[in-house]
């Protein structure tokens, strides 16, 4: 049977739901979500965004900023 002669018996919603169930049964919830995220190529230029957000900061500097941020939220 070729695709052009195939009849679709399920609605798009039913196919989507069945696919989600199959993914979860096969991969588990966490890995099913990871798989779906991998299908989305994202938007924009990640390297330009990274440069804009972090600039020339070292990993240690970024960590220290994050630590201070989380500590300030606890107060």
N, C-alpha and C positions, 0 to 999 in steps of 0.2 A: 504494500500500500504506500503510495506517495503522500507527501504532506498535503498536496492540493486536493486529494480525494478523501482525506481523513475528516471525519465528523468529530466535533468536540462535544462530548456528552456532559462535561462539567463546566460550571461557570468559572470565571477567572477567580472569584473569591474562593470557590471550593478548591481549585488547583493550588492557590496560595496557601490555604489552610492545610491541605494535605502535604504540601511541600514543607511547611514549617514543622509539622508533626514528624515527618520523615527525618528532617535534619536533626531535630531534638532527640529522637530515638536513636539515631546513628551516632551523633557527636556529643550529646548532652547539651544542656542549656548554654553553658558558658562558651563552648567551642562553636555551637551553632550561631551564637551572636557574633563571635569573632569572624566566622566565615562570612556572614552577611555584611559585616563592616568591610571586609577585604574586597567585596564586590564593588564598593563605592570608591571611585577614584579620587574623590575629594575635589576641592576647588582651590584655585589660586596657586601662588608660587610659595611653597613651603620654605625654601631657602631664604627668600626675601622676607617672609614673615619672621623667621628665626632671627635674622639679622636685626630686624626692627625691634623685636622684643628683647633679645639678649645682648645684642651688640658684641662687644669684645669681652664680656664677662666670662670669667673662668667658671668651671663647674663648682668650685668651692664657694665662689661669690654667689652663684645662683642658689646653692644649697643654703647658705647663710640667710639670704633674703627670704627663702621659703620658710626656714625655721622661725625667723622673726615674725613672719606673717601668721603662721599657725599659732605661735605663742600669744600673739596679740588677740587672736580670736577667742582664746580661752579665758581672757580676763573679763 
